[in-house]
Amino acid sequence: AETLGWSFLAVIPYTEVSKTWLEQTLSAPELVIFLGVVQRVNNAVVDGCKQLEQWLGENGVKGGQIPDPGLLGTKVGVPA
């Protein structure tokens, strides 16, 4: 999570990537490789997650109240 930010864990499509696979199947070195691949092939998601993490704030990431719960809007470029 430190590689891509904690919000990345919230947007993983668990219908495609199961929590069990991430938490129990992958070793720590394999997880680092997986996160590196995600970052390399889908940088738009990484950028979106960083924006989500900024919007949530440190308290929101920890499960607390979101400082300014206005609408979150993001614009990311989609590779052609």
C-alpha positions as CSV (number, residue, x, y, z in Angstrom):
1,A,0.0,0.0,0.0
2,E,2.9,2.4,0.7
3,T,3.9,2.0,-3.0
4,L,0.6,3.2,-4.4
5,G,-1.1,4.8,-1.4
6,W,-3.7,3.3,1.0
7,S,-6.6,4.3,-1.1
8,F,-5.4,1.9,-3.8
9,L,-6.6,-1.0,-1.6
10,A,-10.1,0.5,-1.6
11,V,-10.5,0.6,-5.4
12,I,-9.2,-2.9,-6.2
13,P,-12.0,-4.7,-8.1
14,Y,-12.3,-7.7,-5.9
15,T,-14.4,-9.5,-8.6
16,E,-11.1,-9.5,-10.6
17,V,-8.5,-9.6,-7.9
18,S,-9.6,-11.5,-4.7
19,K,-8.6,-10.3,-1.2
20,T,-7.4,-13.9,-0.5
21,W,-5.0,-13.8,-3.5
22,L,-3.6,-10.5,-2.3
23,E,-3.4,-11.3,1.4
24,Q,-2.6,-15.0,1.4
25,T,-1.4,-16.2,-1.9
26,L,1.2,-13.6,-2.8
27,S,4.5,-13.5,-0.9
28,A,5.9,-10.0,0.0
29,P,8.3,-9.9,-3.0
30,E,5.5,-11.0,-5.3
31,L,3.2,-8.3,-4.0
32,V,5.9,-5.7,-4.7
33,I,6.1,-6.9,-8.2
34,F,2.3,-6.9,-8.6
35,L,2.1,-3.3,-7.3
36,G,4.9,-2.3,-9.7
37,V,3.1,-3.8,-12.7
38,V,-0.2,-2.0,-11.7
39,Q,1.7,1.3,-11.4
40,R,3.4,0.7,-14.8
41,V,0.3,-0.3,-16.8
42,N,-2.4,1.7,-15.2
43,N,-0.9,5.0,-14.0
44,A,-4.4,6.7,-14.3
45,V,-5.6,4.6,-11.4
46,V,-2.5,5.5,-9.4
47,D,-3.2,9.2,-10.0
48,G,-6.8,8.8,-9.1
49,C,-6.0,7.0,-5.9
50,K,-3.6,9.8,-4.9
51,Q,-6.4,12.3,-5.4
52,L,-8.8,10.1,-3.4
53,E,-6.2,9.9,-0.6
54,Q,-5.8,13.7,-0.5
55,W,-9.6,14.2,-0.5
56,L,-10.0,11.8,2.4
57,G,-7.2,13.3,4.4
58,E,-5.2,11.4,7.0
59,N,-8.2,11.0,9.4
60,G,-10.5,9.8,6.6
61,V,-7.9,7.2,5.5
62,K,-7.9,5.9,9.1
63,G,-11.7,5.5,9.1
64,G,-12.5,8.8,10.8
65,Q,-14.5,11.8,9.6
66,I,-13.6,13.3,6.2
67,P,-12.6,17.0,6.7
68,D,-14.5,18.4,3.8
69,P,-17.0,15.9,2.5
70,G,-17.7,17.8,-0.7
71,L,-17.9,15.9,-4.0
72,L,-14.8,14.2,-5.2
73,G,-14.1,14.9,-8.8
74,T,-11.1,13.6,-10.7
75,K,-9.8,13.9,-14.2
76,V,-7.4,11.4,-15.5
77,G,-6.2,10.7,-19.0
78,V,-7.1,7.4,-20.4
79,P,-4.4,5.9,-22.6
80,A,-5.4,5.4,-26.2
